[in-house]
Amino acid sequence: MRNRGLDSEKVICRRLDTARQEIENYDKYDYILVNDRLEQSIDQLKAILLSERLRRSVRPPTDEEQAKLALADRNRLENMRSRIQPILDSFRDNPGHCPH
């Protein structure tokens, strides 16, 4: 964010504080979506939304829908804990970037 030069330091600090709070509460979420590749993140989000609809459906999912369910399941909290840990650590390791 700093390298883009679009936001003031105050705005950046506020956004980082918000992100830190959200990340620290990651274990309260059903799914974790790490937005590091936009197109992939969009596909994952669509799969999560579809999977939640399908879970409430009375009909069996199609093969294509099964693939979406599998994609969504990869983003479930229990499957993302190891992926989220370095992100959590980066926030803990750099607490002094913004004055509080």
FITOR-778857 format. One record per residue: residue in three letters; x, y, z negated of N, C-alpha, C in turn; residue number from 1; chain. Coordinates in steps of 0.2 Angstrom, whole numbers, m for minus. Atoms other than C-alpha are relative to their C-alpha. Layout:
BEGIN
<atom residuo="ALA" n_px="X" n_py="Y" n_pz="Z" ca_px="X" ca_py="Y" ca_pz="Z" c_px="X" c_py="Y" c_pz="Z" num="NUM" cadena="A"/>
...
REM end
This chain:
BEGIN
<atom residuo="MET" n_px="4" n_py="m6" n_pz="0" ca_px="0" ca_py="0" ca_pz="0" c_px="4" c_py="6" c_pz="0" num="1" cadena="A"/>
<atom residuo="ARG" n_px="m4" n_py="m6" n_pz="0" ca_px="14" ca_py="12" ca_pz="m4" c_px="3" c_py="1" c_pz="7" num="2" cadena="A"/>
<atom residuo="ASN" n_px="m4" n_py="m1" n_pz="m6" ca_px="23" ca_py="9" ca_pz="12" c_px="m5" c_py="3" c_pz="6" num="3" cadena="A"/>
<atom residuo="ARG" n_px="5" n_py="m3" n_pz="m5" ca_px="7" ca_py="13" ca_pz="22" c_px="0" c_py="8" c_pz="m1" num="4" cadena="A"/>
<atom residuo="GLY" n_px="0" n_py="m7" n_pz="1" ca_px="7" ca_py="30" ca_pz="14" c_px="m7" c_py="3" c_pz="1" num="5" cadena="A"/>
<atom residuo="LEU" n_px="7" n_py="m3" n_pz="m1" ca_px="m12" ca_py="32" ca_pz="15" c_px="m3" c_py="2" c_pz="m6" num="6" cadena="A"/>
<atom residuo="ASP" n_px="3" n_py="m2" n_pz="6" ca_px="m16" ca_py="33" ca_pz="m3" c_px="5" c_py="3" c_pz="m5" num="7" cadena="A"/>
<atom residuo="SER" n_px="m4" n_py="m3" n_pz="5" ca_px="m10" ca_py="43" ca_pz="m18" c_px="2" c_py="m5" c_pz="m5" num="8" cadena="A"/>
<atom residuo="GLU" n_px="m3" n_py="4" n_pz="5" ca_px="0" ca_py="35" ca_pz="m32" c_px="m6" c_py="m2" c_pz="m5" num="9" cadena="A"/>
<atom residuo="LYS" n_px="6" n_py="1" n_pz="4" ca_px="m16" ca_py="37" ca_pz="m43" c_px="m4" c_py="m5" c_pz="3" num="10" cadena="A"/>
<atom residuo="VAL" n_px="5" n_py="5" n_pz="m3" ca_px="m27" ca_py="27" ca_pz="m31" c_px="3" c_py="m6" c_pz="0" num="11" cadena="A"/>
<atom residuo="ILE" n_px="m3" n_py="6" n_pz="0" ca_px="m14" ca_py="14" ca_pz="m29" c_px="0" c_py="m4" c_pz="m6" num="12" cadena="A"/>
<atom residuo="CYS" n_px="0" n_py="3" n_pz="6" ca_px="m12" ca_py="11" ca_pz="m47" c_px="m7" c_py="m2" c_pz="m2" num="13" cadena="A"/>
<atom residuo="ARG" n_px="7" n_py="2" n_pz="1" ca_px="m31" ca_py="11" ca_pz="m49" c_px="m2" c_py="m7" c_pz="3" num="14" cadena="A"/>
<atom residuo="ARG" n_px="1" n_py="6" n_pz="m3" ca_px="m32" ca_py="m2" ca_pz="m36" c_px="4" c_py="m6" c_pz="m2" num="15" cadena="A"/>
<atom residuo="LEU" n_px="m4" n_py="6" n_pz="3" ca_px="m18" ca_py="m13" ca_pz="m43" c_px="m3" c_py="m2" c_pz="m7" num="16" cadena="A"/>
<atom residuo="ASP" n_px="3" n_py="2" n_pz="6" ca_px="m26" ca_py="m12" ca_pz="m60" c_px="m6" c_py="m4" c_pz="1" num="17" cadena="A"/>
<atom residuo="THR" n_px="6" n_py="4" n_pz="m1" ca_px="m43" ca_py="m18" ca_pz="m53" c_px="2" c_py="m7" c_pz="2" num="18" cadena="A"/>
<atom residuo="ALA" n_px="m2" n_py="7" n_pz="m2" ca_px="m34" ca_py="m32" ca_pz="m44" c_px="3" c_py="m4" c_pz="m5" num="19" cadena="A"/>
<atom residuo="ARG" n_px="m3" n_py="4" n_pz="5" ca_px="m24" ca_py="m37" ca_pz="m59" c_px="m6" c_py="m3" c_pz="m5" num="20" cadena="A"/>
<atom residuo="GLN" n_px="6" n_py="2" n_pz="4" ca_px="m41" ca_py="m38" ca_pz="m69" c_px="m3" c_py="m6" c_pz="3" num="21" cadena="A"/>
<atom residuo="GLU" n_px="3" n_py="5" n_pz="m3" ca_px="m49" ca_py="m48" ca_pz="m56" c_px="4" c_py="m7" c_pz="0" num="22" cadena="A"/>
<atom residuo="ILE" n_px="m5" n_py="6" n_pz="0" ca_px="m34" ca_py="m60" ca_pz="m54" c_px="0" c_py="m3" c_pz="m7" num="23" cadena="A"/>
<atom residuo="GLU" n_px="0" n_py="3" n_pz="7" ca_px="m33" ca_py="m62" ca_pz="m73" c_px="m6" c_py="m4" c_pz="m2" num="24" cadena="A"/>
<atom residuo="ASN" n_px="6" n_py="3" n_pz="2" ca_px="m51" ca_py="m68" ca_pz="m73" c_px="m1" c_py="m6" c_pz="5" num="25" cadena="A"/>
<atom residuo="TYR" n_px="1" n_py="4" n_pz="m6" ca_px="m48" ca_py="m80" ca_pz="m58" c_px="m4" c_py="m7" c_pz="m3" num="26" cadena="A"/>
<atom residuo="ASP" n_px="3" n_py="6" n_pz="2" ca_px="m54" ca_py="m95" ca_pz="m69" c_px="m7" c_py="0" c_pz="m1" num="27" cadena="A"/>
<atom residuo="LYS" n_px="7" n_py="m1" n_pz="1" ca_px="m71" ca_py="m88" ca_pz="m70" c_px="m4" c_py="m1" c_pz="7" num="28" cadena="A"/>
<atom residuo="TYR" n_px="3" n_py="0" n_pz="m7" ca_px="m74" ca_py="m90" ca_pz="m51" c_px="0" c_py="m8" c_pz="2" num="29" cadena="A"/>
<atom residuo="ASP" n_px="0" n_py="7" n_pz="m3" ca_px="m79" ca_py="m106" ca_pz="m41" c_px="5" c_py="m1" c_pz="5" num="30" cadena="A"/>
<atom residuo="TYR" n_px="m5" n_py="1" n_pz="m6" ca_px="m68" ca_py="m102" ca_pz="m26" c_px="5" c_py="6" c_pz="m1" num="31" cadena="A"/>
<atom residuo="ILE" n_px="m5" n_py="m5" n_pz="0" ca_px="m52" ca_py="m93" ca_pz="m24" c_px="2" c_py="1" c_pz="8" num="32" cadena="A"/>
<atom residuo="LEU" n_px="m1" n_py="m2" n_pz="m7" ca_px="m49" ca_py="m84" ca_pz="m7" c_px="6" c_py="4" c_pz="0" num="33" cadena="A"/>
<atom residuo="VAL" n_px="m6" n_py="m4" n_pz="m1" ca_px="m31" ca_py="m78" ca_pz="m4" c_px="0" c_py="3" c_pz="7" num="34" cadena="A"/>
<atom residuo="ASN" n_px="0" n_py="m3" n_pz="m7" ca_px="m32" ca_py="m65" ca_pz="10" c_px="7" c_py="2" c_pz="2" num="35" cadena="A"/>
<atom residuo="ASP" n_px="m6" n_py="m1" n_pz="m3" ca_px="m15" ca_py="m67" ca_pz="17" c_px="1" c_py="0" c_pz="7" num="36" cadena="A"/>
<atom residuo="ARG" n_px="1" n_py="1" n_pz="m8" ca_px="m20" ca_py="m71" ca_pz="35" c_px="m7" c_py="2" c_pz="1" num="37" cadena="A"/>
<atom residuo="LEU" n_px="7" n_py="m3" n_pz="m1" ca_px="m36" ca_py="m61" ca_pz="40" c_px="m4" c_py="m5" c_pz="4" num="38" cadena="A"/>
<atom residuo="GLU" n_px="5" n_py="4" n_pz="m4" ca_px="m43" ca_py="m73" ca_pz="53" c_px="m1" c_py="m7" c_pz="m4" num="39" cadena="A"/>
<atom residuo="GLN" n_px="1" n_py="6" n_pz="4" ca_px="m40" ca_py="m88" ca_pz="42" c_px="m4" c_py="1" c_pz="m6" num="40" cadena="A"/>
<atom residuo="SER" n_px="5" n_py="m2" n_pz="6" ca_px="m48" ca_py="m79" ca_pz="27" c_px="m7" c_py="0" c_pz="2" num="41" cadena="A"/>
<atom residuo="ILE" n_px="7" n_py="m1" n_pz="m3" ca_px="m63" ca_py="m75" ca_pz="38" c_px="m3" c_py="m7" c_pz="0" num="42" cadena="A"/>
<atom residuo="ASP" n_px="3" n_py="6" n_pz="0" ca_px="m65" ca_py="m93" ca_pz="42" c_px="m1" c_py="m4" c_pz="m6" num="43" cadena="A"/>
<atom residuo="GLN" n_px="1" n_py="3" n_pz="7" ca_px="m63" ca_py="m99" ca_pz="24" c_px="m6" c_py="3" c_pz="m3" num="44" cadena="A"/>
<atom residuo="LEU" n_px="6" n_py="m3" n_pz="3" ca_px="m76" ca_py="m86" ca_pz="18" c_px="m6" c_py="m3" c_pz="3" num="45" cadena="A"/>
<atom residuo="LYS" n_px="6" n_py="3" n_pz="m3" ca_px="m88" ca_py="m92" ca_pz="31" c_px="m2" c_py="m7" c_pz="m2" num="46" cadena="A"/>
<atom residuo="ALA" n_px="1" n_py="7" n_pz="3" ca_px="m85" ca_py="m110" ca_pz="26" c_px="m3" c_py="0" c_pz="m7" num="47" cadena="A"/>
<atom residuo="ILE" n_px="2" n_py="0" n_pz="7" ca_px="m88" ca_py="m106" ca_pz="8" c_px="m7" c_py="2" c_pz="0" num="48" cadena="A"/>
<atom residuo="LEU" n_px="7" n_py="m2" n_pz="0" ca_px="m104" ca_py="m97" ca_pz="12" c_px="m5" c_py="m5" c_pz="3" num="49" cadena="A"/>
<atom residuo="LEU" n_px="3" n_py="6" n_pz="m3" ca_px="m110" ca_py="m111" ca_pz="23" c_px="m1" c_py="m6" c_pz="m5" num="50" cadena="A"/>
<atom residuo="SER" n_px="0" n_py="6" n_pz="4" ca_px="m105" ca_py="m124" ca_pz="11" c_px="m5" c_py="1" c_pz="m6" num="51" cadena="A"/>
<atom residuo="GLU" n_px="5" n_py="m1" n_pz="5" ca_px="m116" ca_py="m116" ca_pz="m3" c_px="m7" c_py="m1" c_pz="2" num="52" cadena="A"/>
<atom residuo="ARG" n_px="7" n_py="1" n_pz="m3" ca_px="m131" ca_py="m116" ca_pz="8" c_px="m1" c_py="m7" c_pz="1" num="53" cadena="A"/>
<atom residuo="LEU" n_px="1" n_py="7" n_pz="m1" ca_px="m128" ca_py="m134" ca_pz="13" c_px="m1" c_py="m4" c_pz="m6" num="54" cadena="A"/>
<atom residuo="ARG" n_px="0" n_py="4" n_pz="7" ca_px="m126" ca_py="m140" ca_pz="m5" c_px="m8" c_py="1" c_pz="m2" num="55" cadena="A"/>
<atom residuo="ARG" n_px="7" n_py="m1" n_pz="3" ca_px="m144" ca_py="m133" ca_pz="m8" c_px="m5" c_py="m3" c_pz="6" num="56" cadena="A"/>
<atom residuo="SER" n_px="5" n_py="2" n_pz="m5" ca_px="m151" ca_py="m141" ca_pz="8" c_px="m2" c_py="m8" c_pz="m1" num="57" cadena="A"/>
<atom residuo="VAL" n_px="3" n_py="6" n_pz="1" ca_px="m161" ca_py="m157" ca_pz="9" c_px="3" c_py="m5" c_pz="5" num="58" cadena="A"/>
<atom residuo="ARG" n_px="m2" n_py="4" n_pz="m5" ca_px="m154" ca_py="m163" ca_pz="25" c_px="7" c_py="m2" c_pz="0" num="59" cadena="A"/>
<atom residuo="PRO" n_px="m7" n_py="2" n_pz="0" ca_px="m137" ca_py="m172" ca_pz="27" c_px="4" c_py="5" c_pz="5" num="60" cadena="A"/>
<atom residuo="PRO" n_px="m3" n_py="m4" n_pz="m5" ca_px="m124" ca_py="m161" ca_pz="35" c_px="3" c_py="m4" c_pz="6" num="61" cadena="A"/>
<atom residuo="THR" n_px="m3" n_py="2" n_pz="m7" ca_px="m118" ca_py="m163" ca_pz="53" c_px="8" c_py="m1" c_pz="m1" num="62" cadena="A"/>
<atom residuo="ASP" n_px="m7" n_py="1" n_pz="0" ca_px="m100" ca_py="m168" ca_pz="57" c_px="4" c_py="7" c_pz="m1" num="63" cadena="A"/>
<atom residuo="GLU" n_px="m3" n_py="m7" n_pz="0" ca_px="m96" ca_py="m150" ca_pz="60" c_px="m1" c_py="3" c_pz="m7" num="64" cadena="A"/>
<atom residuo="GLU" n_px="1" n_py="m3" n_pz="6" ca_px="m104" ca_py="m145" ca_pz="44" c_px="5" c_py="m3" c_pz="m5" num="65" cadena="A"/>
<atom residuo="GLN" n_px="m4" n_py="3" n_pz="4" ca_px="m94" ca_py="m158" ca_pz="35" c_px="7" c_py="3" c_pz="0" num="66" cadena="A"/>
<atom residuo="ALA" n_px="m7" n_py="m3" n_pz="0" ca_px="m78" ca_py="m150" ca_pz="41" c_px="0" c_py="6" c_pz="m3" num="67" cadena="A"/>
<atom residuo="LYS" n_px="1" n_py="m7" n_pz="3" ca_px="m84" ca_py="m133" ca_pz="35" c_px="0" c_py="m2" c_pz="m8" num="68" cadena="A"/>
<atom residuo="LEU" n_px="0" n_py="2" n_pz="7" ca_px="m87" ca_py="m142" ca_pz="18" c_px="7" c_py="m1" c_pz="m3" num="69" cadena="A"/>
<atom residuo="ALA" n_px="m7" n_py="2" n_pz="2" ca_px="m70" ca_py="m149" ca_pz="17" c_px="5" c_py="7" c_pz="0" num="70" cadena="A"/>
<atom residuo="LEU" n_px="m3" n_py="m7" n_pz="0" ca_px="m63" ca_py="m131" ca_pz="22" c_px="m1" c_py="4" c_pz="m7" num="71" cadena="A"/>
<atom residuo="ALA" n_px="2" n_py="m4" n_pz="6" ca_px="m73" ca_py="m123" ca_pz="8" c_px="3" c_py="m4" c_pz="m6" num="72" cadena="A"/>
<atom residuo="ASP" n_px="m2" n_py="4" n_pz="6" ca_px="m68" ca_py="m137" ca_pz="m5" c_px="8" c_py="2" c_pz="m1" num="73" cadena="A"/>
<atom residuo="ARG" n_px="m7" n_py="m1" n_pz="1" ca_px="m49" ca_py="m133" ca_pz="m2" c_px="1" c_py="7" c_pz="m3" num="74" cadena="A"/>
<atom residuo="ASN" n_px="m1" n_py="m7" n_pz="4" ca_px="m53" ca_py="m115" ca_pz="m9" c_px="m4" c_py="0" c_pz="m7" num="75" cadena="A"/>
<atom residuo="ARG" n_px="3" n_py="1" n_pz="6" ca_px="m62" ca_py="m122" ca_pz="m24" c_px="6" c_py="2" c_pz="m6" num="76" cadena="A"/>
<atom residuo="LEU" n_px="m4" n_py="m2" n_pz="5" ca_px="m54" ca_py="m116" ca_pz="m40" c_px="5" c_py="m6" c_pz="m2" num="77" cadena="A"/>
<atom residuo="GLU" n_px="m4" n_py="5" n_pz="2" ca_px="m47" ca_py="m133" ca_pz="m45" c_px="5" c_py="m2" c_pz="5" num="78" cadena="A"/>
<atom residuo="ASN" n_px="m5" n_py="1" n_pz="m6" ca_px="m38" ca_py="m134" ca_pz="m28" c_px="4" c_py="5" c_pz="1" num="79" cadena="A"/>
<atom residuo="MET" n_px="m4" n_py="m6" n_pz="m1" ca_px="m31" ca_py="m117" ca_pz="m29" c_px="5" c_py="2" c_pz="m5" num="80" cadena="A"/>
<atom residuo="ARG" n_px="m4" n_py="m2" n_pz="6" ca_px="m23" ca_py="m116" ca_pz="m46" c_px="7" c_py="1" c_pz="2" num="81" cadena="A"/>
<atom residuo="SER" n_px="m8" n_py="m1" n_pz="m1" ca_px="m5" ca_py="m119" ca_pz="m40" c_px="1" c_py="5" c_pz="5" num="82" cadena="A"/>
<atom residuo="ARG" n_px="m1" n_py="m5" n_pz="m5" ca_px="m7" ca_py="m107" ca_pz="m25" c_px="m1" c_py="7" c_pz="m4" num="83" cadena="A"/>
<atom residuo="ILE" n_px="1" n_py="m7" n_pz="3" ca_px="m14" ca_py="m93" ca_pz="m37" c_px="6" c_py="2" c_pz="m5" num="84" cadena="A"/>
<atom residuo="GLN" n_px="m5" n_py="m1" n_pz="5" ca_px="0" ca_py="m95" ca_pz="m50" c_px="5" c_py="5" c_pz="2" num="85" cadena="A"/>
<atom residuo="PRO" n_px="m5" n_py="m5" n_pz="m1" ca_px="14" ca_py="m86" ca_pz="m41" c_px="m3" c_py="7" c_pz="1" num="86" cadena="A"/>
<atom residuo="ILE" n_px="4" n_py="m6" n_pz="0" ca_px="1" ca_py="m72" ca_pz="m38" c_px="m1" c_py="3" c_pz="m7" num="87" cadena="A"/>
<atom residuo="LEU" n_px="1" n_py="m2" n_pz="7" ca_px="m3" ca_py="m71" ca_pz="m56" c_px="7" c_py="2" c_pz="m3" num="88" cadena="A"/>
<atom residuo="ASP" n_px="m7" n_py="m2" n_pz="2" ca_px="16" ca_py="m71" ca_pz="m60" c_px="2" c_py="6" c_pz="2" num="89" cadena="A"/>
<atom residuo="SER" n_px="m2" n_py="m6" n_pz="m2" ca_px="19" ca_py="m57" ca_pz="m49" c_px="m3" c_py="6" c_pz="m3" num="90" cadena="A"/>
<atom residuo="PHE" n_px="3" n_py="m5" n_pz="3" ca_px="7" ca_py="m46" ca_pz="m58" c_px="3" c_py="1" c_pz="m7" num="91" cadena="A"/>
<atom residuo="ARG" n_px="m2" n_py="0" n_pz="7" ca_px="14" ca_py="m51" ca_pz="m75" c_px="8" c_py="2" c_pz="0" num="92" cadena="A"/>
<atom residuo="ASP" n_px="m7" n_py="m2" n_pz="m1" ca_px="32" ca_py="m49" ca_pz="m69" c_px="2" c_py="8" c_pz="2" num="93" cadena="A"/>
<atom residuo="ASN" n_px="m1" n_py="m7" n_pz="m2" ca_px="29" ca_py="m31" ca_pz="m63" c_px="m5" c_py="5" c_pz="m4" num="94" cadena="A"/>
<atom residuo="PRO" n_px="5" n_py="m4" n_pz="4" ca_px="19" ca_py="m23" ca_pz="m77" c_px="1" c_py="8" c_pz="0" num="95" cadena="A"/>
<atom residuo="GLY" n_px="m2" n_py="m7" n_pz="0" ca_px="28" ca_py="m6" ca_pz="m76" c_px="m1" c_py="4" c_pz="6" num="96" cadena="A"/>
<atom residuo="HIS" n_px="0" n_py="m4" n_pz="m6" ca_px="24" ca_py="m1" ca_pz="m59" c_px="m5" c_py="6" c_pz="0" num="97" cadena="A"/>
<atom residuo="CYS" n_px="4" n_py="m5" n_pz="0" ca_px="10" ca_py="10" ca_pz="m64" c_px="m1" c_py="2" c_pz="m8" num="98" cadena="A"/>
<atom residuo="PRO" n_px="1" n_py="m2" n_pz="7" ca_px="9" ca_py="20" ca_pz="m80" c_px="m7" c_py="0" c_pz="m2" num="99" cadena="A"/>
<atom residuo="HIS" n_px="7" n_py="1" n_pz="2" ca_px="m6" ca_py="17" ca_pz="m91" c_px="m1" c_py="5" c_pz="m5" num="100" cadena="A"/>
REM end
